[in-house]
Amino acid sequence: MIAAPTVALPEGIVILDGGMGQEIIHRGVAHHEGLWSAGALIEAPQVVRTIHEDYIRAGARVIITNTYMTPRPRLEAAGLGGRFAELNRLAGELAQQARDACGEEVLIAGSLPPIAMSYRPDLVPEAEPAKATYREMADTLTPYVDLFVCETMSSAAEARAAASGAAATGKPIWVAWTLADGGAEVLRSGETVGEAAAALDDLPVSAFLVNCCSPESVTAAMPRLVALERGPVGGYANGFVDIPPDVDLGAGLPAARRDLDPEVYLDHARRWVAAGAKLIGGCCEVGPSHIARLAEAFAAYG
């Protein structure tokens, strides 16, 4: 393991923001095939900024850039490869504008997402091309962010490529793995958290999280994250029904659960904190009302 750049965090529990893509859709922005959240950067950038502001006002002290769908290969598939730099810079600027408008001390995390398809370790690109893709994206976002979060990483190899691409920027790097649903303790690749962390031993990763899986799986994995003893840990679950291993997001997004209102989601988050989590937020279908409830409940922690 090597020394990793870190970012100064507030005392106590640090609240992250919630989901962006589903929140954009819930606010009436059309779901563009192949673009998802990136479509709002083109047609409704003010909605993206407003969502960032709503999360900050709800109590989030880390917000994540709307770059989940802006890796170059994703944009090229939609015929927008020539707008790669423009859209990534815009996403960074919108996050900065939201922070400035709210006047709060907020960290901006640059999202480095799956290049091919979420939840599909079998579709992860080869290591060197993937690393180059992440390096280009991280270089473009560097002026706008305080750290990078390699999020929804479905395998050790996917996380390693993303973290390797971001490492040259010198910015702090967080890694967030997505786990199999239903209370599983393993990544969607079948690898354990320990195995996935070991694959990053020579990279400057300063925080480990799990995200975009069921709250039950976050709960199951939290003791494993804490046992790594490699910096702060946390989780931000989604509100989807369980996602099958062969999911095809091109055919449509998973359905939302109906049993995760803000109070129920808080109950899950309390289990994470009890296990040792410091970084708590939400992913798809977890909105500003959920984040506000987390911020209220955990205010006494710091």
ChimeraX attribute file (.defattr): number of C-alpha atoms within 10 A of each C-alpha:
attribute: neighborCount
match mode: 1-to-1
recipient: residues
	/A:1	11
	/A:2	11
	/A:3	11
	/A:4	19
	/A:5	14
	/A:6	18
	/A:7	14
	/A:8	7
	/A:9	15
	/A:10	12
	/A:11	9
	/A:12	14
	/A:13	21
	/A:14	23
	/A:15	28
	/A:16	29
	/A:17	28
	/A:18	31
	/A:19	28
	/A:20	27
	/A:21	24
	/A:22	20
	/A:23	21
	/A:24	22
	/A:25	15
	/A:26	13
	/A:27	10
	/A:28	10
	/A:29	18
	/A:30	15
	/A:31	17
	/A:32	13
	/A:33	11
	/A:34	16
	/A:35	19
	/A:36	19
	/A:37	24
	/A:38	26
	/A:39	21
	/A:40	22
	/A:41	22
	/A:42	11
	/A:43	11
	/A:44	15
	/A:45	15
	/A:46	13
	/A:47	18
	/A:48	24
	/A:49	22
	/A:50	17
	/A:51	22
	/A:52	30
	/A:53	23
	/A:54	20
	/A:55	26
	/A:56	27
	/A:57	17
	/A:58	21
	/A:59	23
	/A:60	27
	/A:61	23
	/A:62	26
	/A:63	28
	/A:64	25
	/A:65	29
	/A:66	28
	/A:67	24
	/A:68	24
	/A:69	24
	/A:70	29
	/A:71	25
	/A:72	21
	/A:73	17
	/A:74	21
	/A:75	19
	/A:76	14
	/A:77	11
	/A:78	13
	/A:79	11
	/A:80	15
	/A:81	16
	/A:82	11
	/A:83	15
	/A:84	19
	/A:85	16
	/A:86	11
	/A:87	23
	/A:88	26
	/A:89	19
	/A:90	19
	/A:91	25
	/A:92	23
	/A:93	18
	/A:94	23
	/A:95	28
	/A:96	20
	/A:97	16
	/A:98	23
	/A:99	23
	/A:100	13
	/A:101	13
	/A:102	14
	/A:103	11
	/A:104	14
	/A:105	13
	/A:106	22
	/A:107	21
	/A:108	22
	/A:109	26
	/A:110	31
	/A:111	26
	/A:112	33
	/A:113	23
	/A:114	27
	/A:115	22
	/A:116	17
	/A:117	18
	/A:118	20
	/A:119	29
	/A:120	20
	/A:121	22
	/A:122	14
	/A:123	14
	/A:124	20
	/A:125	16
	/A:126	11
	/A:127	15
	/A:128	12
	/A:129	11
	/A:130	22
	/A:131	21
	/A:132	16
	/A:133	20
	/A:134	26
	/A:135	22
	/A:136	16
	/A:137	25
	/A:138	27
	/A:139	13
	/A:140	18
	/A:141	27
	/A:142	19
	/A:143	12
	/A:144	20
	/A:145	22
	/A:146	19
	/A:147	25
	/A:148	27
	/A:149	25
	/A:150	28
	/A:151	25
	/A:152	28
	/A:153	33
	/A:154	29
	/A:155	26
	/A:156	24
	/A:157	20
	/A:158	27
	/A:159	27
	/A:160	25
	/A:161	25
	/A:162	30
	/A:163	27
	/A:164	24
	/A:165	23
	/A:166	32
	/A:167	20
	/A:168	12
	/A:169	18
	/A:170	13
	/A:171	20
	/A:172	22
	/A:173	28
	/A:174	26
	/A:175	25
	/A:176	23
	/A:177	28
	/A:178	28
	/A:179	32
	/A:180	24
	/A:181	23
	/A:182	16
	/A:183	16
	/A:184	19
	/A:185	22
	/A:186	24
	/A:187	27
	/A:188	25
	/A:189	20
	/A:190	17
	/A:191	16
	/A:192	19
	/A:193	24
	/A:194	14
	/A:195	14
	/A:196	23
	/A:197	20
	/A:198	14
	/A:199	13
	/A:200	20
	/A:201	14
	/A:202	13
	/A:203	18
	/A:204	23
	/A:205	30
	/A:206	19
	/A:207	22
	/A:208	26
	/A:209	28
	/A:210	28
	/A:211	26
	/A:212	29
	/A:213	31
	/A:214	26
	/A:215	28
	/A:216	18
	/A:217	24
	/A:218	32
	/A:219	25
	/A:220	19
	/A:221	25
	/A:222	24
	/A:223	17
	/A:224	17
	/A:225	26
	/A:226	19
	/A:227	12
	/A:228	15
	/A:229	11
	/A:230	16
	/A:231	15
	/A:232	18
	/A:233	28
	/A:234	29
	/A:235	32
	/A:236	29
	/A:237	29
	/A:238	26
	/A:239	26
	/A:240	22
	/A:241	15
	/A:242	16
	/A:243	17
	/A:244	13
	/A:245	14
	/A:246	10
	/A:247	15
	/A:248	15
	/A:249	13
	/A:250	9
	/A:251	8
	/A:252	9
	/A:253	13
	/A:254	16
	/A:255	12
	/A:256	16
	/A:257	14
	/A:258	9
	/A:259	10
	/A:260	19
	/A:261	15
	/A:262	17
	/A:263	15
	/A:264	11
	/A:265	21
	/A:266	19
	/A:267	13
	/A:268	16
	/A:269	27
	/A:270	17
	/A:271	17
	/A:272	26
	/A:273	20
	/A:274	12
	/A:275	18
	/A:276	18
	/A:277	25
	/A:278	22
	/A:279	23
	/A:280	28
	/A:281	27
	/A:282	27
	/A:283	25
	/A:284	21
	/A:285	24
	/A:286	26
	/A:287	25
	/A:288	26
	/A:289	16
	/A:290	23
	/A:291	29
	/A:292	21
	/A:293	17
	/A:294	28
	/A:295	23
	/A:296	11
	/A:297	14
	/A:298	18
	/A:299	14
	/A:300	9
	/A:301	12
	/A:302	9
